[in-house]
Amino acid sequence: MKSLFKCCFQKIPFALVLGLFGAVWAASGCAQIGPSKGVSQTTPLEIKPRMPEAEEIQLRAGQLPEVTLTSSIVFRILAAEISAQRSAFIPAGKTMLDLAKEVGDVRLARRALEFYLAGGNLAGALESSRVWLRFEPDDAEALSTEMTLSAASGQTSGLTTALRKKIDEARDKTAAIGQAMAILGRVPDKRAGLAILISVLQESQARDTLPAHIAISDLARAAGDAPRALSAAKAALNVAPRSEDAAMRVFEYGLAVDAPQAFRDAQGFAAAHPKARRLRLLLATQWAERREFDLAMAELVAMAKLDPEDIDLVFMQGQIAYRAKRLPEARNLLEQYVSRQSQRQSGAPDEGSGLVDAYQLLSRIAQDQGFFDDAVSLLDNIQEPSARHNARVRQAAIRAQQGRVDDALALLDTSDPQSLEEEVLTASAGAQMLREAKRPLEAIKRLEAANERMPDTVEIKYELAMMYERDERLNDTERLLREVIALDPGHAHSYNALGYSLADRNQRLPEALKLITRALEIAPNDPFIMDSMGWIKFRLGDYVTAVQYLEKAYRVRPEADIAAHLGEALWMLGQRDAAIEIWKKAVAKEADNATLQETIKRLGVRL
């Protein structure tokens, strides 16, 4: 380093400094600063007092600045990069941005932008983009970045004028409108973004064009304004009556306004334009979603007559027949698809072309019909690398369904997972099969072995913690849940499981409340976490608040465990008839639920 710092007091182009440190940035795992178009200013920037060694900065129009390299500059660049390497992105961004302002090098402003974005600091990223734009006011990427970040920050002043100018000056109006949509799509208030887009397009040279109407339609849909989305889609179709894109929007967006009319509009367009494949597929899909399977099938059959070589339509017919529970018909159609697809591939079928899905669905049909061996054999046809492991896991699940758990485990043990995700799936599937076979100790051993092989895997630790909890190994449960929280501070269910475990045992209730509160902050709409909050409030004697949480949870998931808790809270408030009514409904759905039966027995209730 002695020779390096010796050169720090020599006047050399700053571009060379950045080149010298390129290897340092690469070694630190950070991206190198890319080439610059140069700085457009012709006057020097103010030098801050903390850089006493920097005697001269010459800004040259169209070129990088020429800077007296100092030890302070070198140190700050290195400090910023090392901070970023340690994930301290915000301090790194501030250091780099301050330096960019001082020396006038656009590459440092862009580097600061990268750091702030990596750290999730929108304000810092916006400031960096504005410095970049100040250095390169004619750079389209700089302008687009600044506008996008302004929109994401809710700073929409001036966006209308800037976007209209951008569209009017663009040769490709469609691309320019798409860029405007991408920018306005980031405005936090979607309706405000829509209003800006309407204002931009109504006074632009692109007004009353197909791309303009489609853009308004799409942004209106994103803003939740269904009538406006439909109106703009119809305007688009009026401008371009043969546009399938417009017709699809009239149909899709019209479903939320007037579904019968939307279907009539789509059928009318399909009749006039029978080769409108995307719209007709959407029409068939929507019929199927409404369980109008005959209408969906008729649409696909008509399309197949028009284009007999479109064998994907045969596969889709098989899917519709399966959803309609017409299993022999579904099997026949899928076998046709497999045969034709295999012939098309000349004996070397491309698994990615749909054969994987076809074999999976054929296997499911055989399983539904009770032909388990056939179901397993059909999955042997799947050899495509990305789907092979999942096929083996499905085979194991089928054997487990037959009660052949050891055969299922053998399949899992020879499934040859190729990634961490597949290894986790293998371990979890085996544990689940053992748990359902009432062999919990073996399930625990399998998960313990997986935890040793993959010590930093949240899914395995959490599942093992739940197995320990069922085995009443509560200290081990707590230890593992805390390990999960350390690995993933946003894992809501670990906070919830630990808090509920404490609440259910009526222990360390203030700590349990903090844990469940944190879980609810992360996942405020999760009914099981709402149930936990209701239960801790019950344990703390706040029955009124408990009922509020439990009723909300029960509305979302009317399950027996939640019903047991809600009924007991109502019971304690003296609303015993309401409690009994809830318990009766729960017993009718899940009579053998342990929590429900324990609650009713403990309170001496006869239903």
C-alpha positions in Angstrom: 0.0 0.0 0.0 3.0 2.3 0.5 3.5 2.7 -3.3 -0.2 3.2 -3.8 -0.5 6.0 -1.4 2.7 7.6 -2.8 0.7 8.3 -6.0 -2.2 9.8 -4.2 -0.6 13.3 -4.3 0.1 13.2 -8.0 -2.4 14.8 -10.4 -3.8 12.0 -12.5 -7.2 11.5 -14.2 -9.9 10.3 -11.8 -10.9 7.7 -14.3 -7.6 6.0 -13.7 -8.3 5.9 -9.9 -11.5 4.1 -10.5 -9.7 1.7 -12.8 -7.1 1.0 -10.2 -9.8 0.1 -7.6 -11.9 -2.0 -10.0 -10.1 -5.1 -8.7 -10.8 -4.1 -5.1 -14.6 -3.7 -5.8 -14.7 -7.0 -7.6 -13.0 -8.8 -4.8 -15.4 -7.3 -2.3 -18.3 -8.8 -4.2 -19.7 -5.5 -5.4 -20.4 -4.5 -9.0 -17.9 -2.2 -10.6 -18.9 1.2 -11.7 -19.6 1.2 -15.4 -18.4 3.6 -18.1 -19.7 7.2 -18.1 -20.7 9.6 -20.8 -19.0 12.4 -18.9 -20.0 15.5 -17.0 -21.8 18.4 -18.8 -21.0 21.1 -16.3 -18.3 23.6 -17.2 -17.7 25.2 -13.7 -16.0 23.6 -10.7 -18.0 22.1 -7.9 -17.5 23.5 -4.4 -14.9 21.6 -2.4 -15.9 20.9 1.2 -13.5 21.8 4.0 -13.0 18.1 5.0 -10.9 17.6 1.8 -7.9 19.9 2.5 -5.6 17.8 0.3 -7.7 18.2 -2.9 -6.1 21.2 -4.5 -7.9 21.1 -7.9 -11.0 19.5 -9.6 -11.4 20.3 -13.3 -14.8 19.6 -14.8 -14.6 19.0 -18.5 -17.7 19.1 -20.7 -18.4 15.7 -22.2 -15.6 14.1 -20.2 -14.8 12.7 -16.8 -13.5 15.3 -14.2 -9.8 15.5 -13.7 -9.2 15.3 -9.9 -6.1 15.6 -7.7 -6.1 12.2 -6.1 -5.8 12.4 -2.4 -5.6 9.9 0.4 -9.0 11.1 1.6 -10.6 10.2 -1.7 -9.0 6.8 -1.7 -9.9 6.1 1.9 -13.6 7.1 1.4 -14.0 5.0 -1.7 -12.5 2.0 0.1 -14.6 2.7 3.2 -17.8 2.8 1.2 -17.1 -0.4 -0.7 -16.1 -2.3 2.5 -19.2 -1.0 4.3 -21.3 -2.3 1.4 -19.5 -5.6 1.6 -20.7 -5.8 5.2 -24.2 -4.9 4.2 -24.0 -1.4 5.7 -25.5 0.0 2.5 -26.9 3.3 3.8 -23.6 4.6 5.2 -21.9 3.4 2.0 -24.4 5.2 -0.1 -24.0 8.4 1.9 -20.2 8.3 1.7 -20.3 7.7 -2.1 -22.9 10.3 -2.8 -21.1 13.0 -0.8 -17.9 12.2 -2.7 -19.8 12.3 -6.0 -21.1 15.8 -5.3 -17.6 16.9 -4.3 -15.6 15.6 -7.3 -18.4 15.7 -9.9 -18.0 12.1 -11.2 -21.3 10.6 -12.4 -20.1 7.0 -11.8 -19.9 7.7 -8.0 -23.5 9.0 -8.1 -24.7 5.8 -9.8 -22.7 3.7 -7.3 -24.4 5.6 -4.5 -27.8 4.9 -6.1 -26.9 1.1 -6.2 -26.0 1.2 -2.5 -29.2 3.0 -1.4 -31.4 0.7 -3.5 -29.7 -2.3 -2.0 -30.4 -0.9 1.5 -34.0 -0.1 0.7 -33.5 3.6 1.2 -35.7 5.3 -1.3 -34.9 8.9 -0.3 -31.2 8.3 -0.7 -31.7 6.6 -4.0 -33.8 9.5 -5.3 -31.2 12.1 -4.2 -28.5 10.0 -6.0 -30.5 9.8 -9.2 -31.0 13.6 -9.1 -27.2 14.1 -8.7 -26.7 11.7 -11.7 -29.3 13.6 -13.7 -27.6 16.9 -12.8 -24.3 15.6 -14.1 -25.9 14.1 -17.3 -29.1 16.0 -18.0 -29.4 14.5 -21.5 -29.1 10.9 -20.4 -32.4 9.1 -20.9 -31.7 6.4 -18.3 -30.9 9.1 -15.7 -34.2 10.9 -16.5 -36.2 7.7 -16.4 -34.6 6.6 -13.1 -35.2 9.9 -11.5 -38.9 10.0 -12.5 -39.4 6.4 -11.4 -38.0 7.0 -8.0 -39.9 10.3 -7.7 -43.1 8.4 -8.4 -42.3 5.7 -5.9 -41.6 8.4 -3.3 -44.9 10.0 -4.0 -43.2 13.2 -5.4 -45.4 13.6 -8.5 -44.9 17.4 -9.1 -43.7 18.0 -12.6 -44.3 14.3 -13.7 -47.1 15.3 -16.0 -45.1 17.8 -18.0 -42.0 15.6 -18.1 -43.9 12.5 -19.2 -45.9 14.3 -21.8 -42.7 15.8 -23.3 -41.1 12.3 -23.2 -44.0 10.8 -25.2 -44.3 13.6 -27.7 -40.5 13.5 -28.4 -40.4 9.8 -28.8 -40.5 8.1 -32.2 -41.9 5.0 -30.7 -45.0 6.2 -28.9 -46.0 2.8 -27.7 -42.7 2.3 -26.0 -42.8 5.7 -24.5 -46.3 5.2 -23.1 -45.2 1.9 -21.7 -42.3 3.7 -19.9 -44.8 6.2 -18.5 -47.0 3.4 -17.2 -44.0 1.7 -15.6 -43.2 5.0 -13.8 -46.7 5.9 -12.7 -47.4 2.3 -11.7 -44.9 3.0 -8.8 -46.9 5.9 -7.4 -48.1 4.8 -4.0 -51.6 6.3 -4.6 -52.7 4.3 -7.7 -55.6 6.6 -8.4 -53.3 9.6 -8.3 -51.0 7.8 -10.8 -54.1 7.1 -13.0 -55.1 10.8 -12.9 -51.6 11.8 -14.0 -51.6 9.3 -16.9 -55.0 10.6 -18.1 -53.7 14.2 -18.0 -50.5 13.2 -19.8 -52.2 11.4 -22.6 -55.2 13.7 -23.1 -52.9 16.5 -24.1 -50.2 14.5 -25.8 -49.7 13.7 -29.5 -50.6 10.1 -28.7 -54.1 10.8 -27.4 -56.9 8.7 -28.8 -54.6 5.9 -29.9 -54.8 2.3 -29.1 -51.7 2.3 -26.8 -53.0 5.3 -24.9 -56.5 3.8 -24.2 -54.9 0.5 -23.3 -52.5 2.2 -20.9 -55.4 4.0 -19.2 -57.4 0.8 -19.0 -54.6 -1.2 -17.4 -53.7 1.5 -14.9 -57.4 2.0 -14.0 -57.6 -1.7 -13.3 -54.6 -1.5 -11.1 -56.2 1.4 -9.3 -59.4 -0.6 -8.6 -61.5 1.6 -10.9 -63.3 -1.1 -12.9 -65.8 1.2 -14.7 -62.9 3.4 -16.0 -60.9 0.3 -17.0 -63.8 -1.0 -19.0 -64.6 2.4 -20.6 -61.0 2.8 -21.7 -60.9 -0.8 -23.0 -64.0 -0.1 -25.1 -62.4 3.1 -26.4 -59.4 1.1 -27.4 -61.6 -1.4 -29.3 -63.4 1.4 -31.0 -60.1 2.9 -32.2 -58.9 -0.6 -33.4 -61.9 -2.9 -33.9 -59.7 -5.9 -34.8 -57.4 -5.6 -31.8 -57.5 -8.8 -29.8 -55.6 -7.0 -26.9 -58.4 -4.5 -26.6 -61.1 -7.2 -26.9 -59.5 -9.2 -24.1 -59.5 -6.2 -21.9 -63.2 -5.5 -22.6 -63.9 -9.0 -21.6 -61.6 -9.4 -18.6 -62.3 -5.9 -17.1 -65.9 -6.1 -18.0 -66.4 -9.2 -15.8 -66.1 -7.0 -12.7 -68.8 -4.6 -14.0 -71.3 -6.7 -15.9 -70.3 -10.3 -16.3 -73.2 -11.4 -18.7 -72.5 -8.5 -21.0 -68.7 -9.2 -20.9 -69.4 -12.8 -22.0 -71.6 -11.6 -24.8 -68.9 -9.1 -25.9 -66.3 -11.8 -26.0 -68.4 -14.3 -27.8 -69.3 -11.6 -30.4 -65.6 -10.8 -31.0 -64.7 -14.5 -31.2 -67.5 -15.1 -33.8 -66.2 -12.2 -35.9 -62.5 -13.2 -35.4 -62.4 -17.0 -34.9 -58.6 -17.0 -34.9 -58.4 -14.8 -31.8 -56.8 -17.7 -29.8 -55.9 -15.8 -26.7 -59.3 -14.3 -26.2 -61.0 -17.6 -26.9 -58.8 -19.4 -24.4 -59.6 -16.7 -21.8 -63.3 -17.3 -22.6 -63.0 -21.0 -22.1 -61.0 -20.5 -18.8 -63.7 -18.1 -17.5 -66.5 -20.6 -18.4 -64.6 -23.3 -16.5 -64.0 -21.0 -13.5 -67.8 -20.7 -13.3 -68.1 -24.4 -13.6 -69.8 -24.1 -17.0 -67.7 -27.0 -18.2 -69.8 -27.9 -21.3 -69.5 -24.3 -22.6 -65.7 -24.3 -21.9 -65.3 -27.7 -23.7 -67.4 -26.5 -26.6 -65.2 -23.5 -27.1 -62.0 -25.6 -27.1 -63.5 -28.2 -29.5 -64.5 -25.4 -31.9 -61.0 -24.0 -31.8 -59.5 -27.5 -32.4 -61.7 -27.9 -35.5 -60.3 -24.6 -36.8 -56.7 -25.6 -36.1 -56.4 -29.5 -35.8 -52.6 -29.1 -35.3 -53.0 -27.2 -32.1 -52.6 -30.2 -29.8 -52.4 -28.0 -26.7 -56.1 -27.6 -27.1 -56.5 -31.4 -26.5 -54.5 -31.1 -23.3 -56.8 -28.2 -22.2 -59.8 -30.3 -23.0 -58.4 -33.0 -20.7 -58.0 -30.5 -17.9 -61.6 -29.3 -18.3 -62.9 -32.9 -18.3 -60.9 -33.7 -15.1 -62.2 -30.6 -13.4 -65.7 -31.7 -14.4 -64.9 -35.1 -12.8 -65.4 -36.9 -16.1 -62.4 -39.1 -15.5 -62.6 -41.6 -18.4 -63.0 -38.7 -20.9 -60.1 -36.8 -19.3 -57.9 -39.9 -19.4 -58.7 -40.5 -23.1 -58.0 -36.9 -24.1 -54.7 -36.8 -22.2 -53.6 -40.1 -23.7 -54.3 -38.6 -27.1 -52.2 -35.6 -26.2 -49.3 -37.8 -25.0 -49.4 -39.9 -28.2 -49.5 -36.9 -30.5 -46.9 -35.0 -28.6 -44.5 -37.9 -28.5 -44.9 -38.5 -32.3 -44.2 -34.8 -32.9 -41.0 -35.1 -31.0 -39.9 -38.2 -33.1 -39.5 -40.5 -30.1 -37.6 -37.9 -28.1 -40.3 -36.0 -26.3 -39.6 -32.6 -25.0 -40.7 -32.8 -21.4 -41.0 -29.1 -21.2 -43.7 -29.1 -23.9 -46.4 -30.2 -21.6 -45.8 -33.9 -21.3 -44.8 -33.5 -17.6 -48.1 -32.0 -16.8 -50.0 -34.6 -18.8 -48.3 -37.5 -17.0 -48.9 -35.8 -13.7 -52.6 -35.4 -14.4 -52.9 -38.9 -15.8 -51.3 -40.2 -12.6 -53.8 -38.2 -10.5 -56.7 -39.6 -12.5 -55.5 -43.2 -11.9 -55.0 -42.4 -8.2 -58.6 -40.9 -8.0 -59.9 -44.1 -9.6 -58.0 -46.3 -7.1 -55.4 -47.6 -9.6 -52.4 -46.8 -7.4 -49.9 -49.0 -9.2 -50.8 -47.3 -12.5 -50.5 -43.9 -10.8 -47.0 -44.7 -9.7 -46.0 -46.2 -13.1 -47.2 -43.2 -15.0 -44.9 -41.0 -13.0 -41.9 -43.1 -14.1 -42.3 -41.5 -17.5 -41.2 -38.2 -16.1 -37.4 -38.0 -16.5 -37.0 -34.2 -17.2 -34.4 -33.0 -14.6 -36.4 -30.1 -13.2 -39.5 -32.3 -12.6 -38.0 -35.7 -11.8 -37.6 -35.2 -8.1 -41.2 -33.9 -7.6 -42.4 -37.0 -9.5 -40.6 -39.3 -7.1 -42.1 -37.5 -4.1 -45.5 -37.9 -5.6 -44.8 -41.6 -6.1 -43.9 -41.8 -2.4 -47.1 -40.0 -1.4 -49.1 -42.5 -3.4 -47.4 -45.5 -1.7 -48.0 -43.8 1.7 -51.7 -43.5 0.8 -51.7 -47.2 0.2 -50.3 -47.7 3.7 -46.9 -48.8 2.3 -45.0 -46.2 4.3 -41.7 -48.1 4.2 -41.9 -48.3 0.4 -42.7 -44.6 0.4 -39.6 -43.8 2.5 -37.4 -46.0 0.3 -38.6 -44.0 -2.7 -37.7 -40.7 -1.0 -34.3 -42.0 0.1 -33.4 -42.8 -3.5 -35.0 -39.7 -5.0 -31.6 -38.0 -5.5 -32.4 -34.3 -4.7 -30.4 -31.9 -6.8 -30.9 -28.7 -4.7 -31.4 -27.5 -1.2 -35.1 -27.0 -1.9 -35.5 -30.6 -3.1 -33.6 -31.9 -0.1 -35.9 -29.9 2.3 -38.9 -31.3 0.4 -37.7 -34.8 0.8 -37.1 -34.5 4.5 -40.4 -32.8 5.1 -42.4 -35.3 3.0 -40.8 -38.2 4.9 -41.6 -36.7 8.3 -45.2 -36.0 7.3 -45.7 -39.6 6.1 -44.3 -40.9 9.4 -46.4 -38.5 11.4 -49.6 -39.5 9.6 -48.7 -43.2 10.1 -48.5 -42.5 13.9 -44.8 -43.0 14.0 -43.8 -39.6 15.5 -40.4 -40.7 17.0 -39.2 -41.8 13.6 -40.4 -38.5 12.1 -38.4 -36.7 14.7 -35.3 -38.7 14.0 -35.6 -38.0 10.2 -36.0 -34.3 10.9 -33.1 -34.3 13.4 -30.9 -35.9 10.7 -32.0 -33.3 8.2 -31.3 -30.5 10.7 -27.7 -31.8 11.1 -27.2 -31.9 7.3 -28.8 -28.5 6.8 -28.2 -26.6 10.0 -29.4 -23.2 8.7 -32.6 -24.3 7.1 -35.6 -22.5 8.6 -38.3 -24.9 7.3 -36.6 -28.0 8.8 -36.1 -26.3 12.2 -39.7 -25.1 12.4 -41.1 -28.4 11.5 -38.9 -30.2 14.0 -39.9 -27.6 16.6 -43.6 -28.5 16.0 -42.8 -32.2 16.3 -41.0 -31.6 19.6 -44.1 -29.6 20.8 -46.3 -32.6 20.1 -43.9 -34.8 22.0 -44.0 -32.3 24.9 -40.3 -31.5 24.6 -41.0 -27.9 25.3 -37.5 -26.8 26.0 -36.3 -28.2 22.6 -39.3 -26.5 21.0 -38.4 -23.1 22.4 -34.7 -23.5 21.5 -35.5 -24.3 17.9 -38.1 -21.6 17.4 -35.6 -19.0 18.7 -33.1 -20.4 16.2 -35.6 -19.9 13.5 -36.3 -16.3 14.6 -32.5 -15.6 14.6 -32.2 -17.0 11.1 -35.4 -15.3 9.8 -36.6 -12.3 11.9 -39.6 -12.1 9.7 -40.8 -15.6 10.3 -44.3 -14.8 11.8 -45.3 -18.3 12.6 -42.2 -18.9 14.8 -43.1 -15.9 16.9 -46.7 -17.1 17.0 -45.9 -20.7 17.8 -43.6 -19.7 20.7 -46.0 -17.1 22.1 -49.0 -19.5 21.8 -47.0 -22.3 23.5 -46.4 -20.0 26.5 -49.9 -18.7 26.5 -51.5 -22.2 26.3 -49.4 -23.2 29.3 -50.2 -20.0 31.1 -46.5 -19.1 31.5 -44.5 -15.9 31.0 -47.6 -14.2 29.7 -46.0 -10.7 29.1 -43.4 -12.3 26.9 -46.0 -14.4 25.1 -47.9 -11.2 24.4 -44.8 -9.5 22.9 -44.1 -12.5 20.7 -47.7 -12.8 19.4 -47.9 -9.0 18.9 -44.7 -9.2 16.7 -46.2 -12.1 14.8 -49.4 -10.1 14.1 -47.3 -7.1 13.0 -45.7 -9.3 10.3 -48.9 -11.1 9.3 -51.9 -9.0 10.4 -54.5 -11.1 8.5 -53.4 -14.5 9.5 -56.4 -16.2 11.3 -54.2 -18.5 13.4 -52.2 -15.6 14.7 -55.4 -13.7 15.4 -56.5 -16.8 17.3 -53.3 -16.7 19.3 -53.8 -13.0 20.2 -57.3 -13.8 21.3 -56.0 -16.6 23.5 -53.3 -14.6 25.1 -55.9 -11.8 25.8 -58.1 -14.5 27.3 -55.2 -15.7 29.5 -54.6 -12.1 30.7 -58.3 -11.8 31.6 -59.3 -9.4 28.9 -62.2 -11.4 27.7 -63.8 -8.6 25.6 -60.7 -8.1 23.5 -60.2 -11.8 23.3 -63.7 -12.2 21.8 -63.0 -9.5 19.2 -59.8 -11.2 17.9 -61.3 -14.7 18.1 -64.5 -13.7 16.2 -62.4 -12.2 13.5 -60.3 -15.3 13.3 -63.3 -17.6 13.3 -64.9 -15.6 10.4 -61.9 -16.3 8.3 -61.2 -19.9 9.4 -64.2 -21.5 11.2 -62.1 -24.4 12.5 -62.5 -26.4 15.7 -59.5 -25.1 17.6 -60.6 -21.5 17.1 -64.2 -22.4 17.9 -63.0 -23.9 21.2 -61.2 -20.7 22.2 -64.0 -18.4 21.0 -66.6 -20.4 22.9 -64.7 -20.4 26.1 -64.2 -16.6 25.9 -67.9 -16.1 25.3 -68.6 -18.5 28.2 -66.5 -16.4 30.5 -68.5 -13.3 29.4 -71.7 -15.0 30.3 -72.8 -15.5 26.7 -73.3 -19.2 27.2 -75.9 -19.8 24.6 -73.7 -18.3 21.9 -70.8 -20.4 23.1 -72.8 -23.6 23.0 -74.0 -22.8 19.5 -70.5 -22.3 18.2 -69.3 -25.6 19.9 -72.2 -27.5 18.3 -71.2 -26.3 14.9 -67.6 -27.3 15.5 -68.5 -30.7 16.8 -70.6 -31.4 13.8 -67.6 -30.6 11.5 -64.8 -32.1 13.6 -66.1 -34.1 16.5 -62.7 -35.6 17.6 -60.8 -32.4 17.8 -58.7 -32.6 21.0 -58.8 -28.9 21.9 -62.6 -28.8 21.5 -63.3 -31.9 23.4 -61.0 -30.9 26.3 -62.7 -27.5 26.5 -66.2 -28.9 26.6 -65.3 -31.5 29.2 -63.4 -29.1 31.4 -66.3 -26.7 31.5 -68.8 -29.5 32.1 -70.9 -28.6 29.1 -73.4 -31.0 27.6 -74.3 -30.3 24.0 
